[in-house]
C-alpha cells in the first residue's frame, strides 16, 4: 500500500528502512538471533533478498551492538553536507518548527506551544523581566513539550483516567525534553526552564520536585502560562474551561502555594491585554474554509464538521477538497502543520464559529 509497488519499483532507501524498522525491534526485544530469524523468514516476500543476505551474513554481525550506537551522533555526522549555522535572529523561528512537531503528536495540542510562547513572553514583560529573559521564556515555551513525542499517542487520546504506569510515562515528558535540548550546546541553555514547566513552588511538581527557591522567574512564568493555556483547550477527559474559571483556578493555585503569585498575576494581565487575533486569509482560503480547516485538523470527521457548521456533509467534503487543493497538501496531518505555521488555528477565546 498505497500503490501496490513491488520489487525494484520500491526505491532502495525505503527497502533499507523497511528492514531497519522491523530488525531493530526484534533485535532489541529478542536479540540478534530473533532478528536474523525474522529477516530470513520474510526474505523475498516483505524484504529485499539482497538486503536480507547482507544483514544476516556472519550470524547477523551487522545487527550486533545496536544498543551501543549513539544514534544522535551518527545522524549529526551523516548530515554534515546539510549543516547551516542558525543565526541568533532566526533561532526563535526554528524553535517554532520544533513546537509544531511536538504539538502534532495529538490533535488536542495543535498550536498549543506557539500560544503558550506568545502568552509567556507577554507575561515576562508584565513581570518586569529584561528583553533577553523574555526571549528566553518564549523560546523555552516553544520547546517545553518536545518530550511528548516519547509518549504514546494512545495515552494523550485516552478519555478516561490514566493508569499508574501511564501517569509515569507522562511525568517523563519534561525529563525527555531536557535530554533532547541538552544534546545541543546552543539549546542547552533552554533545557533548564523548559524542563521546569511542571514543577511547582511547594515541591509537588515533577520531574524533580523542585521548590520555589530553585525555580527562576522564567520557569515560574512558563508554568503559569502553560497551565492557563491548557485549561482553555479541550482534552479527551474534560472540556475547555471558560476564561473566568481559568483565572479562578490559577489564583487558587497561587493561594495554595503551587504557583508563584507574581507570575500568575503577570500571566493573567497578559492574557487580558491580548486582543483577539484574526486568522489571516492565506492561500485563497475563504472564511468558511478557515472554519472547516480548524475543525478538520482537530480530528473532526466530515459528518461532524457538517453538523458543527450547519451544512451538509457533501458541502463539508467539498470544502475539505478545496482546502487540500489550495494549500497543496494531501492529508489531515499536513493540513495541521500548514494551519499552525500560518496562525490559522483560533485563539483559545475565539473558537471556530460553529452553529
C-alpha angles and dihedrals in degrees: 000000000000098000100013093240119173141186117345091000086078108079114247095243091059092047087058092047091051091057096041093051095056099030093056092054095047092046092049096046103033105015133247094302091057091050092049092049091050093049094049091049090056097040111135094004109063099359136050107262093219093052091046090053090049093051096044101043117113090023093301096306089158090064096046117107097018089140089060095057119107096221092185094059093043090055093046092049092046094052098052091118090059096048118126124169111242111228115228090245091060099044097092091052091050092050089053087063088053088051093052091049092053094044092051088069088092133005091238090070102046109136092001099120095046090050092048090049092053092047095044093050091051090047091051089058091048088050090054100246117155119256095261091054091048088053090050090052091051092049094045089052091053092056103030092101100047088112091067089082087069093060124078116260087227089068093051091049096046110122096198136056117303121244118242091259092049091051089052090054090052091049088057092066098090091044091052089046091054093049092050093051095041091063090069116063090207093053098037090091088067094050094083102054093033092055092048096062092108097038116109133212094242094050095254094117132088160294094009104011092236118183132222099275089055095051117084120215090257091060093044092053092045092051092053094044093049092050094049093050094045092051089056093056129078117250128189091252099042143015124247117277120235120249095261092050092048092052090048092052093049093049089049090052089053092047090051090053097245098110127038110258095218091048091050091049091050093048093048091048090049092048093050092048095053115103118221107269118228115225109244119242103237136163090017093291115160124225090256091051090052088056091049092047092052091054094040095057090047088065101260116153121233090258092050091049090051092050094047094050098038095243134118121272089241092055091047090051091051090051090052091051092049091048092052091049095047097048094038101239135123105202143050091243093055089047089053092053090049091050094050095047093049096044094244098139113099119252116256091259094040107059122182110282109261133174 
